Amino acid sequence: MHILVVEDDPTVRSFVAKGLKEAGHLVEMTDNGKDGLFMAVSEKFDLIILDRMLPGGIDGVRLLETIRAQNNTTPVLLLSALADVDDRVQGLKAGGDDYVTKPFAFSELLARVEALGRRGRTETAPQTKLEVADLEIDLLSRTVRRAGQKIDLQPREFRLLEYLARHAGQVVTRTMLLEGVWDYHFDPQTNVIDVHVSRLRQKVDKPFGAPLIHTIRNAGYMLRAE
């Protein structure tokens, strides 16, 4: 699933994101309500994991009420150190689908995530393929084809291409790639992104003539047809 994690505690955020990625999910993260709201309404997610107490003027309940007012039905799992019944009821009444109190075992969180995912799949068919022009990415078999020809990718290359494809037609910044593909929350001051993008171009673009991976000057990268 494509999951958004909105959590201001860096330890909890990293712990949750790492576990979800190891379970095969694509994770995007932010540490405040303002950015969380923007991401929730501007991108398509299968699930949102939302901390109840957030900095920046928009807490979890307000964020949740705002997206529900816009008819956004994405399942939302609330995280909170507030364990009182009234607090849980307030979160659920605001539009939350489930509520987990801190501290929690990741195994329980993952079970709840998967349960919400199954509930969502009864309403909408899961996305199993991504297509951009003649590029096809099968998310179940983890295979890639372009113009019908199979392309062999390393796991990190696949994650990078998948991330670009999920944001096809959008500028993807280096920060987004570091967080979404490498799980870095700082700039390591290395050329790791450039190296992997170059390798990806050698496999996805060079043999086929028409490039799909474009460098956007002073901004990042974009996957799109010419």
Z-matrix of the N, CA and C atoms (Angstrom, degrees):
N
C 1 1.460
C 2 1.525 1 110.80
N 3 1.303 2 114.74 1 156.42
C 4 1.464 3 122.35 2 175.38
C 5 1.534 4 106.59 3 -95.03
N 6 1.337 5 116.66 4 111.30
C 7 1.458 6 121.67 5 -169.70
C 8 1.524 7 111.42 6 -119.90
N 9 1.316 8 116.11 7 135.14
C 10 1.457 9 122.48 8 174.06
C 11 1.525 10 108.71 9 -102.46
N 12 1.338 11 116.37 10 126.75
C 13 1.463 12 121.87 11 176.68
C 14 1.523 13 108.38 12 -110.81
N 15 1.335 14 116.37 13 118.60
C 16 1.464 15 122.21 14 177.77
C 17 1.520 16 107.21 15 -113.22
N 18 1.321 17 116.67 16 102.19
C 19 1.472 18 121.96 17 -172.91
C 20 1.535 19 108.55 18 -151.65
N 21 1.337 20 117.32 19 126.06
C 22 1.462 21 119.92 20 -175.78
C 23 1.522 22 113.34 21 -84.31
N 24 1.322 23 118.36 22 -20.06
C 25 1.466 24 121.12 23 178.95
C 26 1.530 25 108.83 24 -79.20
N 27 1.348 26 118.18 25 113.42
C 28 1.470 27 119.37 26 -175.03
C 29 1.521 28 113.80 27 -62.40
N 30 1.330 29 116.98 28 -32.19
C 31 1.465 30 119.81 29 179.71
C 32 1.522 31 110.96 30 -67.97
N 33 1.323 32 116.22 31 -47.56
C 34 1.462 33 120.29 32 178.90
C 35 1.522 34 110.41 33 -64.84
N 36 1.333 35 116.84 34 -43.86
C 37 1.462 36 121.43 35 -178.32
C 38 1.530 37 110.93 36 -59.60
N 39 1.339 38 116.29 37 -46.92
C 40 1.460 39 120.42 38 -179.83
C 41 1.529 40 111.40 39 -65.87
N 42 1.341 41 116.85 40 -40.98
C 43 1.467 42 122.63 41 179.63
C 44 1.527 43 111.02 42 -60.97
N 45 1.338 44 116.20 43 -46.67
C 46 1.464 45 120.89 44 -178.63
C 47 1.532 46 110.61 45 -67.62
N 48 1.334 47 116.28 46 -46.12
C 49 1.459 48 120.07 47 -177.77
C 50 1.520 49 111.66 48 -63.03
N 51 1.326 50 116.98 49 -42.91
C 52 1.463 51 120.88 50 -179.69
C 53 1.528 52 110.62 51 -61.01
N 54 1.329 53 116.62 52 -46.21
C 55 1.457 54 119.74 53 -179.79
C 56 1.516 55 112.97 54 -64.31
N 57 1.337 56 116.77 55 -40.39
C 58 1.463 57 120.37 56 179.92
C 59 1.526 58 111.18 57 -66.20
N 60 1.333 59 116.34 58 -39.89
C 61 1.467 60 119.63 59 178.93
C 62 1.528 61 110.85 60 -65.88
N 63 1.320 62 116.00 61 -39.81
C 64 1.461 63 119.37 62 178.17
C 65 1.532 64 111.20 63 -64.87
N 66 1.340 65 116.15 64 -25.73
C 67 1.468 66 120.80 65 177.74
C 68 1.530 67 111.80 66 -84.94
N 69 1.341 68 116.50 67 1.95
C 70 1.456 69 120.15 68 174.19
C 71 1.512 70 115.94 69 97.88
N 72 1.327 71 117.57 70 9.73
C 73 1.462 72 120.60 71 -178.49
C 74 1.526 73 111.29 72 -94.86
N 75 1.324 74 116.00 73 154.05
C 76 1.464 75 122.29 74 174.49
C 77 1.523 76 107.28 75 -94.29
N 78 1.322 77 116.78 76 125.06
C 79 1.459 78 121.31 77 -171.57
C 80 1.524 79 111.15 78 -121.45
N 81 1.337 80 115.06 79 134.40
C 82 1.458 81 121.30 80 169.11
C 83 1.520 82 107.36 81 -120.70
N 84 1.343 83 116.16 82 150.48
C 85 1.456 84 119.85 83 -171.60
C 86 1.519 85 111.96 84 -137.12
N 87 1.322 86 114.61 85 153.72
C 88 1.447 87 122.15 86 168.33
C 89 1.520 88 108.26 87 -152.41
N 90 1.339 89 116.42 88 160.89
C 91 1.456 90 119.91 89 -174.08
C 92 1.526 91 113.72 90 -112.12
N 93 1.347 92 117.59 91 11.91
C 94 1.466 93 119.04 92 -178.89
C 95 1.520 94 110.98 93 -148.62
N 96 1.335 95 115.21 94 159.94
C 97 1.456 96 120.84 95 -175.77
C 98 1.513 97 114.22 96 -69.31
N 99 1.325 98 117.42 97 -34.69
C 100 1.462 99 120.52 98 -178.21
C 101 1.524 100 111.32 99 -62.21
N 102 1.336 101 116.09 100 -51.29
C 103 1.468 102 119.62 101 178.93
C 104 1.526 103 110.81 102 -68.51
N 105 1.339 104 116.10 103 -34.74
C 106 1.457 105 119.37 104 178.73
C 107 1.515 106 111.94 105 -62.19
N 108 1.324 107 116.34 106 -41.02
C 109 1.461 108 120.50 107 178.92
C 110 1.522 109 110.64 108 -65.03
N 111 1.329 110 116.41 109 -44.03
C 112 1.465 111 120.16 110 179.58
C 113 1.524 112 110.99 111 -60.31
N 114 1.329 113 116.77 112 -45.96
C 115 1.460 114 120.69 113 -179.20
C 116 1.521 115 111.45 114 -66.30
N 117 1.331 116 116.73 115 -39.21
C 118 1.461 117 120.68 116 -177.46
C 119 1.518 118 112.76 117 -64.32
N 120 1.335 119 116.62 118 -33.91
C 121 1.468 120 119.32 119 -176.82
C 122 1.531 121 112.61 120 -95.33
N 123 1.343 122 117.37 121 -15.61
C 124 1.463 123 119.25 122 -175.95
C 125 1.522 124 113.18 123 -102.57
N 126 1.343 125 117.49 124 -13.33
C 127 1.458 126 121.42 125 179.64
C 128 1.531 127 109.79 126 -125.74
N 129 1.321 128 115.26 127 163.20
C 130 1.461 129 121.17 128 178.67
C 131 1.521 130 109.13 129 -98.86
N 132 1.321 131 116.52 130 117.26
C 133 1.461 132 121.95 131 177.41
C 134 1.529 133 109.87 132 -118.66
N 135 1.331 134 115.37 133 151.76
C 136 1.453 135 120.37 134 175.61
C 137 1.527 136 111.06 135 -86.52
N 138 1.339 137 116.06 136 -21.91
C 139 1.464 138 121.05 137 -177.79
C 140 1.517 139 109.57 138 -160.99
N 141 1.335 140 115.86 139 144.95
C 142 1.464 141 121.54 140 174.32
C 143 1.522 142 108.23 141 -120.26
N 144 1.341 143 116.64 142 126.11
C 145 1.459 144 122.36 143 172.55
C 146 1.521 145 106.10 144 -102.10
N 147 1.324 146 116.16 145 117.49
C 148 1.462 147 121.67 146 -165.96
C 149 1.527 148 112.02 147 -125.86
N 150 1.335 149 115.60 148 121.26
C 151 1.463 150 120.01 149 174.48
C 152 1.523 151 109.01 150 -72.93
N 153 1.310 152 116.49 151 137.92
C 154 1.466 153 120.18 152 -176.96
C 155 1.522 154 112.00 153 -71.74
N 156 1.329 155 117.19 154 -38.30
C 157 1.459 156 121.73 155 -177.97
C 158 1.524 157 109.23 156 -103.34
N 159 1.337 158 116.89 157 111.98
C 160 1.462 159 121.85 158 -176.94
C 161 1.522 160 110.30 159 -130.44
N 162 1.345 161 117.06 160 149.75
C 163 1.466 162 120.64 161 175.58
C 164 1.523 163 110.97 162 -83.14
N 165 1.315 164 116.45 163 172.93
C 166 1.461 165 120.54 164 172.79
C 167 1.505 166 115.13 165 93.11
N 168 1.342 167 118.22 166 11.74
C 169 1.459 168 119.56 167 174.90
C 170 1.516 169 115.38 168 89.60
N 171 1.329 170 117.57 169 -14.47
C 172 1.473 171 120.89 170 178.42
C 173 1.522 172 107.45 171 -122.93
N 174 1.323 173 116.98 172 105.24
C 175 1.461 174 119.04 173 178.45
C 176 1.526 175 109.96 174 -85.22
N 177 1.327 176 115.61 175 179.56
C 178 1.461 177 119.21 176 -174.72
C 179 1.510 178 113.98 177 -63.16
N 180 1.326 179 117.05 178 -40.04
C 181 1.465 180 120.24 179 -178.88
C 182 1.527 181 110.66 180 -66.42
N 183 1.317 182 116.67 181 -43.08
C 184 1.468 183 119.76 182 179.07
C 185 1.530 184 110.92 183 -65.13
N 186 1.325 185 116.56 184 -41.49
C 187 1.469 186 120.19 185 177.39
C 188 1.518 187 110.09 186 -59.72
N 189 1.315 188 115.69 187 -45.50
C 190 1.465 189 121.29 188 -178.42
C 191 1.528 190 111.08 189 -63.03
N 192 1.331 191 116.57 190 -45.53
C 193 1.461 192 120.20 191 179.26
C 194 1.526 193 111.24 192 -61.98
N 195 1.335 194 116.33 193 -35.70
C 196 1.462 195 120.63 194 -178.58
C 197 1.519 196 111.87 195 -67.86
N 198 1.334 197 117.18 196 -45.03
C 199 1.472 198 118.02 197 -178.72
C 200 1.524 199 111.27 198 -71.69
N 201 1.334 200 117.33 199 -32.48
C 202 1.465 201 118.99 200 177.12
C 203 1.528 202 110.47 201 -68.27
N 204 1.324 203 117.44 202 -33.43
C 205 1.468 204 121.03 203 177.47
C 206 1.524 205 111.23 204 -65.83
N 207 1.339 206 116.81 205 -21.45
C 208 1.461 207 121.75 206 177.81
C 209 1.529 208 111.44 207 -95.84
N 210 1.319 209 116.10 208 15.68
C 211 1.475 210 122.63 209 178.51
C 212 1.525 211 112.96 210 62.55
N 213 1.340 212 116.16 211 28.37
C 214 1.451 213 121.07 212 174.04
C 215 1.530 214 107.85 213 -83.29
N 216 1.324 215 116.56 214 116.49
C 217 1.465 216 121.11 215 -174.41
C 218 1.527 217 113.42 216 -102.14
N 219 1.338 218 117.34 217 13.55
C 220 1.459 219 120.45 218 179.07
C 221 1.533 220 110.39 219 -56.05
N 222 1.342 221 118.33 220 129.14
C 223 1.467 222 119.32 221 178.31
C 224 1.526 223 111.38 222 -57.72
N 225 1.333 224 116.73 223 137.90
C 226 1.464 225 122.19 224 -178.67
C 227 1.525 226 109.21 225 -125.29
N 228 1.334 227 115.37 226 126.36
C 229 1.456 228 122.60 227 174.96
C 230 1.524 229 107.35 228 -107.91
N 231 1.323 230 116.49 229 118.88
C 232 1.460 231 121.81 230 -177.91
C 233 1.526 232 110.90 231 -88.69
N 234 1.348 233 115.12 232 137.23
C 235 1.453 234 121.95 233 172.68
C 236 1.521 235 107.93 234 -111.42
N 237 1.337 236 117.56 235 137.43
C 238 1.459 237 118.49 236 -179.90
C 239 1.511 238 111.68 237 -161.78
N 240 1.348 239 114.49 238 147.52
C 241 1.457 240 120.67 239 171.98
C 242 1.523 241 110.07 240 -83.13
N 243 1.345 242 116.49 241 -8.23
C 244 1.470 243 121.47 242 179.15
C 245 1.525 244 108.98 243 -84.59
N 246 1.334 245 115.27 244 111.63
C 247 1.465 246 119.16 245 -172.91
C 248 1.520 247 113.95 246 -105.12
N 249 1.330 248 117.33 247 -1.57
C 250 1.463 249 119.84 248 -179.30
C 251 1.525 250 110.98 249 -63.30
N 252 1.318 251 115.35 250 148.95
C 253 1.465 252 119.90 251 179.88
C 254 1.520 253 110.79 252 -57.67
N 255 1.338 254 117.83 253 -43.09
C 256 1.468 255 120.98 254 -178.33
C 257 1.524 256 111.62 255 -60.55
N 258 1.335 257 116.75 256 -37.66
C 259 1.465 258 120.38 257 178.92
C 260 1.523 259 110.97 258 -66.68
N 261 1.330 260 115.77 259 -41.94
C 262 1.467 261 119.53 260 178.61
C 263 1.526 262 110.47 261 -65.02
N 264 1.313 263 116.23 262 -42.55
C 265 1.469 264 120.48 263 -179.80
C 266 1.526 265 110.35 264 -62.99
N 267 1.336 266 117.15 265 -41.35
C 268 1.466 267 120.16 266 179.22
C 269 1.527 268 111.06 267 -61.13
N 270 1.333 269 116.24 268 -42.96
C 271 1.460 270 119.75 269 179.64
C 272 1.515 271 112.74 270 -65.09
N 273 1.319 272 116.42 271 -41.13
C 274 1.458 273 120.11 272 179.90
C 275 1.529 274 111.46 273 -70.37
N 276 1.333 275 116.51 274 -37.38
C 277 1.462 276 119.66 275 178.39
C 278 1.524 277 111.69 276 -68.20
N 279 1.329 278 116.46 277 -27.45
C 280 1.470 279 120.03 278 178.81
C 281 1.521 280 111.87 279 -72.56
N 282 1.340 281 116.01 280 -11.93
C 283 1.465 282 119.52 281 178.31
C 284 1.506 283 114.23 282 124.37
N 285 1.349 284 117.28 283 5.88
C 286 1.454 285 119.89 284 178.28
C 287 1.521 286 111.94 285 -70.28
N 288 1.331 287 115.60 286 148.79
C 289 1.458 288 120.77 287 -179.78
C 290 1.530 289 112.13 288 -98.44
N 291 1.321 290 116.19 289 -22.30
C 292 1.462 291 120.29 290 178.16
C 293 1.529 292 107.31 291 -158.83
N 294 1.343 293 115.55 292 165.38
C 295 1.459 294 120.63 293 -172.78
C 296 1.525 295 108.31 294 -145.08
N 297 1.335 296 116.74 295 122.80
C 298 1.463 297 121.67 296 179.54
C 299 1.521 298 108.53 297 -121.75
N 300 1.323 299 116.51 298 129.12
C 301 1.461 300 120.02 299 -179.71
C 302 1.529 301 110.89 300 -93.52
N 303 1.336 302 114.89 301 145.92
C 304 1.458 303 121.50 302 177.24
C 305 1.530 304 109.08 303 -88.43
N 306 1.343 305 116.61 304 146.41
C 307 1.461 306 127.70 305 -5.20
C 308 1.528 307 111.14 306 -76.29
N 309 1.311 308 116.32 307 158.19
C 310 1.461 309 120.04 308 -177.81
C 311 1.522 310 110.09 309 -139.19
N 312 1.304 311 116.09 310 157.59
C 313 1.467 312 121.46 311 173.64
C 314 1.520 313 108.18 312 -85.65
N 315 1.326 314 116.64 313 136.01
C 316 1.464 315 118.50 314 -178.14
C 317 1.524 316 111.19 315 -61.91
N 318 1.315 317 117.67 316 -32.97
C 319 1.473 318 119.78 317 -179.60
C 320 1.527 319 110.64 318 -59.94
N 321 1.338 320 117.10 319 -37.74
C 322 1.463 321 119.87 320 177.81
C 323 1.526 322 110.24 321 -69.18
N 324 1.339 323 116.15 322 -43.72
C 325 1.469 324 119.59 323 179.32
C 326 1.521 325 110.21 324 -59.37
N 327 1.336 326 117.04 325 -45.50
C 328 1.462 327 120.49 326 -179.02
C 329 1.521 328 111.03 327 -62.83
N 330 1.324 329 117.40 328 -39.97
C 331 1.462 330 120.64 329 178.51
C 332 1.528 331 110.57 330 -61.76
N 333 1.320 332 116.96 331 -40.98
C 334 1.465 333 120.82 332 178.94
C 335 1.529 334 110.79 333 -68.72
N 336 1.333 335 116.83 334 -38.68
C 337 1.464 336 121.08 335 176.77
C 338 1.526 337 110.21 336 -60.21
N 339 1.319 338 115.81 337 -46.77
C 340 1.465 339 119.93 338 -178.52
C 341 1.522 340 111.33 339 -66.38
N 342 1.341 341 116.90 340 -35.46
C 343 1.462 342 120.05 341 177.73
C 344 1.524 343 110.76 342 -65.05
N 345 1.334 344 117.16 343 -42.75
C 346 1.463 345 120.54 344 177.49
C 347 1.524 346 110.78 345 -66.20
N 348 1.338 347 116.06 346 -34.40
C 349 1.460 348 119.45 347 177.13
C 350 1.516 349 111.94 348 -64.74
N 351 1.340 350 116.80 349 -40.91
C 352 1.468 351 120.49 350 177.82
C 353 1.521 352 110.70 351 -65.36
N 354 1.326 353 116.11 352 -38.08
C 355 1.464 354 119.67 353 178.60
C 356 1.521 355 110.66 354 -63.67
N 357 1.338 356 116.13 355 -40.85
C 358 1.456 357 120.03 356 179.66
C 359 1.513 358 112.17 357 -66.79
N 360 1.355 359 115.97 358 -34.40
C 361 1.465 360 118.88 359 -177.98
C 362 1.510 361 112.32 360 -71.77
N 363 1.321 362 118.36 361 -18.18
C 364 1.460 363 119.36 362 175.82
C 365 1.524 364 110.92 363 -74.14
N 366 1.342 365 115.65 364 -16.81
C 367 1.458 366 120.13 365 -178.44
C 368 1.519 367 112.01 366 -101.02
N 369 1.317 368 116.43 367 -36.77
C 370 1.462 369 120.59 368 -179.93
C 371 1.519 370 109.06 369 -135.58
N 372 1.309 371 116.37 370 143.54
C 373 1.459 372 120.86 371 179.42
C 374 1.528 373 109.82 372 -67.44
N 375 1.336 374 118.40 373 137.32
C 376 1.452 375 120.82 374 -179.62
C 377 1.527 376 110.79 375 -67.71
N 378 1.318 377 115.66 376 148.27
C 379 1.453 378 120.25 377 176.88
C 380 1.510 379 108.50 378 -82.25
N 381 1.315 380 116.42 379 118.77
C 382 1.458 381 120.53 380 -177.90
C 383 1.523 382 112.41 381 -113.01
N 384 1.327 383 117.26 382 -10.57
C 385 1.457 384 120.55 383 179.76
C 386 1.523 385 110.76 384 -138.98
N 387 1.327 386 114.98 385 146.50
C 388 1.461 387 122.20 386 172.95
C 389 1.519 388 107.28 387 -118.87
N 390 1.314 389 117.20 388 135.66
C 391 1.458 390 121.04 389 -179.41
C 392 1.528 391 109.94 390 -132.29
N 393 1.315 392 115.42 391 131.35
C 394 1.462 393 122.50 392 174.20
C 395 1.522 394 106.81 393 -135.07
N 396 1.336 395 115.95 394 111.32
C 397 1.471 396 121.09 395 -174.26
C 398 1.530 397 108.50 396 55.89
N 399 1.351 398 117.87 397 -123.67
C 400 1.473 399 120.10 398 -178.63
C 401 1.529 400 111.81 399 -96.10
N 402 1.331 401 116.79 400 13.60
C 403 1.457 402 121.89 401 178.10
C 404 1.530 403 109.63 402 -93.73
N 405 1.333 404 116.94 403 129.10
C 406 1.451 405 122.36 404 179.81
C 407 1.527 406 109.61 405 -124.54
N 408 1.327 407 116.12 406 127.62
C 409 1.465 408 121.80 407 178.90
C 410 1.522 409 107.99 408 -118.35
N 411 1.325 410 116.74 409 116.92
C 412 1.456 411 122.08 410 178.71
C 413 1.533 412 107.85 411 -93.56
N 414 1.331 413 116.63 412 112.37
C 415 1.454 414 121.17 413 -175.01
C 416 1.523 415 113.00 414 -76.30
N 417 1.323 416 117.40 415 -19.12
C 418 1.461 417 120.74 416 179.59
C 419 1.526 418 111.45 417 -83.44
N 420 1.315 419 116.26 418 -49.02
C 421 1.463 420 119.89 419 -179.36
C 422 1.524 421 112.13 420 -87.38
N 423 1.341 422 116.50 421 -7.73
C 424 1.472 423 123.13 422 -178.90
C 425 1.524 424 110.89 423 57.18
N 426 1.320 425 115.41 424 44.29
C 427 1.461 426 121.00 425 178.70
C 428 1.520 427 110.45 426 -118.45
N 429 1.327 428 115.27 427 155.87
C 430 1.465 429 121.97 428 -178.05
C 431 1.524 430 109.12 429 -130.03
N 432 1.321 431 115.98 430 135.64
C 433 1.454 432 121.66 431 174.96
C 434 1.522 433 109.43 432 -133.49
N 435 1.323 434 114.83 433 145.35
C 436 1.457 435 119.63 434 171.55
C 437 1.518 436 108.09 435 -132.41
N 438 1.325 437 114.99 436 128.35
C 439 1.462 438 121.57 437 -175.72
C 440 1.530 439 109.98 438 53.50
N 441 1.336 440 116.02 439 34.93
C 442 1.457 441 121.26 440 178.15
C 443 1.511 442 114.70 441 82.70
N 444 1.330 443 117.66 442 -5.50
C 445 1.464 444 121.51 443 -177.27
C 446 1.525 445 110.20 444 -97.08
N 447 1.327 446 116.96 445 128.82
C 448 1.454 447 121.55 446 -178.82
C 449 1.518 448 111.11 447 -70.16
N 450 1.335 449 115.45 448 138.32
C 451 1.462 450 121.90 449 179.28
C 452 1.524 451 107.67 450 -119.48
N 453 1.319 452 117.30 451 124.32
C 454 1.460 453 121.91 452 -179.96
C 455 1.531 454 109.82 453 -88.23
N 456 1.323 455 115.48 454 122.76
C 457 1.454 456 120.78 455 -179.16
C 458 1.526 457 110.43 456 -123.90
N 459 1.326 458 115.27 457 148.16
C 460 1.452 459 120.95 458 171.25
C 461 1.536 460 108.39 459 -73.71
N 462 1.350 461 118.55 460 157.99
C 463 1.472 462 120.62 461 -177.65
C 464 1.527 463 114.32 462 -52.09
N 465 1.342 464 117.51 463 -42.95
C 466 1.463 465 118.99 464 -179.57
C 467 1.526 466 111.15 465 -69.16
N 468 1.321 467 116.79 466 -35.64
C 469 1.458 468 120.36 467 177.54
C 470 1.525 469 110.24 468 -64.70
N 471 1.337 470 115.97 469 -39.47
C 472 1.470 471 119.82 470 178.12
C 473 1.518 472 110.29 471 -63.27
N 474 1.338 473 117.47 472 -45.21
C 475 1.465 474 120.73 473 179.74
C 476 1.527 475 111.31 474 -61.66
N 477 1.320 476 115.85 475 -39.37
C 478 1.461 477 120.28 476 178.68
C 479 1.522 478 110.72 477 -64.50
N 480 1.329 479 117.00 478 -46.51
C 481 1.460 480 120.63 479 179.97
C 482 1.529 481 110.68 480 -65.64
N 483 1.328 482 117.14 481 -40.77
C 484 1.462 483 120.86 482 178.22
C 485 1.531 484 110.33 483 -60.51
N 486 1.328 485 116.40 484 -43.64
C 487 1.466 486 120.08 485 -179.57
C 488 1.523 487 110.75 486 -62.88
N 489 1.321 488 116.29 487 -44.20
C 490 1.472 489 120.00 488 178.38
C 491 1.531 490 110.70 489 -63.21
N 492 1.331 491 116.40 490 -40.02
C 493 1.467 492 120.29 491 -178.27
C 494 1.523 493 111.85 492 -68.34
N 495 1.327 494 116.93 493 -36.09
C 496 1.463 495 119.90 494 177.82
C 497 1.525 496 111.53 495 -67.94
N 498 1.329 497 115.93 496 -19.04
C 499 1.464 498 121.14 497 177.72
C 500 1.530 499 110.38 498 -115.45
N 501 1.325 500 116.47 499 29.22
C 502 1.470 501 120.91 500 -177.75
C 503 1.525 502 110.53 501 -54.47
N 504 1.335 503 115.14 502 134.73
C 505 1.462 504 120.57 503 -179.56
C 506 1.511 505 113.52 504 82.70
N 507 1.336 506 117.63 505 -1.04
C 508 1.459 507 122.49 506 179.21
C 509 1.525 508 109.60 507 -115.80
N 510 1.323 509 116.25 508 149.34
C 511 1.454 510 120.38 509 174.65
C 512 1.526 511 108.67 510 -73.69
N 513 1.318 512 116.33 511 126.95
C 514 1.467 513 122.20 512 177.17
C 515 1.521 514 107.57 513 -108.77
N 516 1.309 515 116.98 514 117.12
C 517 1.457 516 121.20 515 -176.15
C 518 1.526 517 110.96 516 -80.27
N 519 1.338 518 115.15 517 165.28
C 520 1.463 519 119.70 518 177.41
C 521 1.523 520 111.01 519 -62.83
N 522 1.330 521 116.63 520 -37.50
C 523 1.466 522 120.03 521 178.69
C 524 1.522 523 110.85 522 -62.07
N 525 1.334 524 116.81 523 -42.87
C 526 1.455 525 120.65 524 178.25
C 527 1.525 526 111.11 525 -60.35
N 528 1.334 527 116.65 526 -41.80
C 529 1.455 528 120.67 527 -179.59
C 530 1.529 529 111.19 528 -68.65
N 531 1.326 530 117.13 529 -42.22
C 532 1.468 531 120.40 530 179.31
C 533 1.520 532 110.53 531 -60.00
N 534 1.339 533 117.49 532 -41.46
C 535 1.458 534 120.76 533 -178.59
C 536 1.522 535 111.81 534 -78.51
N 537 1.335 536 117.07 535 -43.28
C 538 1.455 537 120.94 536 -173.31
C 539 1.513 538 115.34 537 -79.91
N 540 1.347 539 117.21 538 -28.52
C 541 1.467 540 120.92 539 -175.78
C 542 1.526 541 111.81 540 -108.58
N 543 1.344 542 116.08 541 -38.88
C 544 1.468 543 119.66 542 -176.80
C 545 1.528 544 113.47 543 -104.37
N 546 1.329 545 117.23 544 -8.43
C 547 1.465 546 121.34 545 -178.52
C 548 1.523 547 111.61 546 60.82
N 549 1.345 548 117.07 547 32.85
C 550 1.456 549 122.32 548 173.82
C 551 1.527 550 108.21 549 -94.81
N 552 1.321 551 116.26 550 136.88
C 553 1.464 552 120.29 551 176.71
C 554 1.523 553 110.18 552 -113.61
N 555 1.324 554 114.40 553 26.70
C 556 1.461 555 122.35 554 177.00
C 557 1.521 556 106.47 555 -155.63
N 558 1.311 557 116.48 556 162.28
C 559 1.459 558 120.38 557 177.67
C 560 1.525 559 108.33 558 -86.61
N 561 1.344 560 118.77 559 113.38
C 562 1.462 561 120.68 560 -177.73
C 563 1.526 562 113.51 561 -73.64
N 564 1.340 563 116.08 562 -1.16
C 565 1.471 564 120.62 563 178.84
C 566 1.529 565 111.45 564 57.94
N 567 1.318 566 115.63 565 41.75
C 568 1.459 567 121.23 566 175.24
C 569 1.524 568 108.08 567 -127.85
N 570 1.327 569 114.98 568 172.01
C 571 1.468 570 119.76 569 179.07
C 572 1.520 571 111.58 570 -99.48
N 573 1.350 572 116.85 571 30.52
C 574 1.463 573 120.63 572 -175.91
C 575 1.525 574 111.45 573 -58.81
N 576 1.328 575 117.85 574 -39.29
C 577 1.466 576 120.29 575 -179.92
C 578 1.518 577 110.32 576 -66.96
N 579 1.337 578 116.99 577 -46.79
C 580 1.462 579 120.67 578 -178.87
C 581 1.524 580 111.58 579 -59.59
N 582 1.325 581 116.04 580 -40.48
C 583 1.463 582 120.31 581 -179.68
C 584 1.528 583 110.73 582 -63.59
N 585 1.330 584 117.24 583 -46.15
C 586 1.464 585 120.23 584 -177.95
C 587 1.529 586 111.98 585 -71.02
N 588 1.324 587 117.60 586 -36.93
C 589 1.463 588 119.72 587 176.86
C 590 1.524 589 109.62 588 -64.51
N 591 1.336 590 116.47 589 -40.59
C 592 1.466 591 120.13 590 178.74
C 593 1.531 592 110.79 591 -62.07
N 594 1.337 593 116.97 592 -43.95
C 595 1.470 594 120.21 593 178.36
C 596 1.529 595 110.98 594 -63.75
N 597 1.325 596 115.56 595 -39.39
C 598 1.459 597 120.03 596 -179.84
C 599 1.522 598 110.33 597 -64.83
N 600 1.318 599 117.17 598 -40.93
C 601 1.472 600 120.70 599 178.25
C 602 1.522 601 111.48 600 -63.01
N 603 1.327 602 116.68 601 -37.85
C 604 1.462 603 120.17 602 179.43
C 605 1.526 604 111.18 603 -61.60
N 606 1.338 605 116.40 604 -32.02
C 607 1.462 606 120.19 605 -177.15
C 608 1.523 607 113.09 606 -93.48
N 609 1.338 608 116.66 607 -38.39
C 610 1.464 609 121.00 608 -171.89
C 611 1.525 610 112.35 609 -93.28
N 612 1.325 611 117.36 610 -33.55
C 613 1.471 612 120.94 611 -174.13
C 614 1.528 613 114.48 612 -104.42
N 615 1.324 614 116.07 613 -51.83
C 616 1.468 615 120.25 614 -169.64
C 617 1.529 616 114.24 615 -54.80
N 618 1.334 617 120.44 616 -44.65
C 619 1.471 618 118.88 617 -177.53
C 620 1.532 619 114.24 618 -71.86
N 621 1.326 620 117.36 619 -9.34
C 622 1.460 621 119.52 620 -171.67
C 623 1.532 622 114.09 621 -115.30
N 624 1.314 623 116.79 622 0.58
C 625 1.468 624 118.80 623 175.17
C 626 1.511 625 113.76 624 83.64
N 627 1.320 626 117.42 625 -70.82
C 628 1.468 627 121.30 626 -176.01
C 629 1.523 628 110.26 627 -77.45
N 630 1.331 629 118.41 628 118.46
C 631 1.469 630 120.34 629 -178.90
C 632 1.521 631 112.64 630 -74.07
N 633 1.326 632 115.37 631 145.68
C 634 1.468 633 121.64 632 173.91
C 635 1.534 634 111.16 633 -110.76
N 636 1.324 635 116.61 634 -28.38
C 637 1.467 636 121.29 635 -178.57
C 638 1.530 637 108.88 636 -93.70
N 639 1.314 638 115.89 637 116.75
C 640 1.460 639 121.18 638 -175.51
C 641 1.525 640 110.89 639 -117.36
N 642 1.333 641 115.30 640 139.80
C 643 1.458 642 120.76 641 173.31
C 644 1.524 643 108.60 642 -88.10
N 645 1.334 644 116.13 643 127.25
C 646 1.461 645 121.30 644 177.28
C 647 1.523 646 106.32 645 -102.31
N 648 1.293 647 116.61 646 110.45
C 649 1.462 648 122.65 647 -171.33
C 650 1.529 649 112.06 648 -52.79
N 651 1.325 650 115.21 649 130.09
C 652 1.468 651 123.63 650 178.18
C 653 1.534 652 113.45 651 60.27
N 654 1.329 653 116.39 652 18.56
C 655 1.471 654 118.58 653 -178.81
C 656 1.523 655 112.08 654 -132.46
N 657 1.335 656 118.26 655 -52.96
C 658 1.458 657 120.76 656 -177.14
C 659 1.511 658 111.10 657 159.17
N 660 1.334 659 115.61 658 -133.26
C 661 1.457 660 121.12 659 -176.95
C 662 1.531 661 110.19 660 -133.10
N 663 1.326 662 115.08 661 160.44
C 664 1.459 663 120.41 662 176.82
C 665 1.521 664 108.97 663 -145.80
N 666 1.331 665 115.46 664 137.03
C 667 1.457 666 121.19 665 174.39
C 668 1.523 667 107.65 666 -101.01
N 669 1.315 668 116.18 667 117.61
C 670 1.464 669 120.93 668 -179.94
C 671 1.514 670 109.24 669 -163.97
N 672 1.336 671 115.20 670 158.34
C 673 1.460 672 120.75 671 173.50
C 674 1.518 673 108.90 672 -78.34
N 675 1.311 674 116.44 673 155.32
C 676 1.481 675 120.15 674 178.49
C 677 1.521 676 109.68 675 -64.80
